[in-house]
Amino acid sequence: MGINKPGVYDIPAERYHADPVEAVSLSSGIAKKLIRQSPMHAHYAHPRLGGNNERKPTRAMDDGSILHGLLLGKGGDFVVINADDFRGKEAQRQRDEAHAAGKSPILAHKLEGLHEVARAARKQIEKHPDASMLFAPGKPEQVMVWEENGIWFRSMADWKLNDLAMPLVDLKTTGLSASPEDWQRRLIAEYAFQDAFYARGFKAIHGITPPPMIFIVIETDAPYGVSVMACAPCLRHLAAAEVERAVQMWRHCIKTDQWPGYPKHTAYVEAPVWAMKQHEEREMHAETIKEFA
């Protein structure tokens, strides 16, 4: 029997991603597909509707999952495989079995490297005035389930502190730069929506709006830099409006069982400012060449 009461639940990630709510529920990822792509894409990806939500695991995803477990103390279950690489049939078989069991495969000689990343990240996080709350009293991977006028929702917070006045915390990993300058576009395009969606659930359950979610981004390559980011009020406001649009769209689709694709009209793309400026500069350059010809 699925979850049928609003609240905070401690359940395995695999059950969460399969949608553990008795009624079909909306997650942040599916809500984002609704408005960034279309209802058709959201239906296709939902585990209880189209059932095509499986993503082919990558090494980066496996490493990120393991790091989550090393830092949070929950999740990130892994299987150590004694092989030089995954090119051999036996290593591939063990890798596929690990994935099928909901675990992350890791080559034995790579495991110490992830422990090194975790140790370096922990030292930096402990010294950061905001990120250090990751190790304050709380619980990892807490699932929030709530209901709004017959529509059910769910989200899973990486770290939910016992003090309800404190923000939720989310861990991200990257094989590239974790610099705020490099990550701000991803925060705007992806994670502001997550913050707004989770804040909506937090308020529905606890009656208060939490502070902006703290995103801790960890580099998986030496020197393992760590940056901390959060959404400013103006960005949170825009994201909350976008979440509301997604909720209203979901409500309509659930009620009518209609899941349309992209709009049935031609999208005429305007020339952006940068393209117009580039065109003007090229024309000026061509005129200059004519003068000296």
MOWO-V522323 format. One record per backbone hydrogen bond with DSSP energy under -1.0 kcal/mol. NH is the residue of the N-H (numbers start at 1). CO is the residue of the C=O. If there is no record, write none. Layout:
nh=[NH;NH]
co=[CO;CO]
This chain:
nh=[3;7;9;16;17;18;19;22;26;31;32;33;34;35;36;37;40;42;43;44;45;46;49;50;51;52;62;63;64;65;66;67;68;69;70;71;72;73;79;81;83;92;93;94;95;96;97;98;99;100;101;102;103;104;106;108;110;114;115;116;117;118;119;120;121;122;123;124;125;126;132;133;134;135;136;139;141;142;143;144;145;146;148;151;153;154;155;157;159;160;162;166;169;170;172;174;183;184;187;188;189;190;191;192;194;195;196;197;198;199;200;201;202;203;204;205;206;207;214;215;216;217;218;219;220;224;227;229;236;237;238;239;240;241;242;243;244;245;246;247;248;249;250;251;252;253;254;255;256;257;265;276;277;278;279;280;281;282;283;284;285;286;287;288;289;290;291;292]
co=[20;145;143;12;13;14;16;3;152;27;28;29;30;31;32;33;260;38;39;40;41;42;46;43;46;44;58;59;60;61;62;63;64;65;66;67;68;69;104;106;81;88;89;90;91;92;93;94;95;96;97;99;98;77;79;81;107;110;111;112;113;114;115;116;117;118;119;120;121;122;128;130;131;132;133;160;158;157;9;155;7;153;151;148;146;26;144;142;169;139;137;163;159;214;216;218;179;180;183;184;185;186;186;187;190;191;192;193;194;195;196;197;198;199;200;201;202;203;168;229;170;227;172;225;174;221;217;215;232;233;234;235;236;237;238;239;240;241;242;243;244;245;246;247;248;249;250;251;252;253;263;272;273;274;275;276;277;278;279;280;281;282;283;284;285;286;287;288]
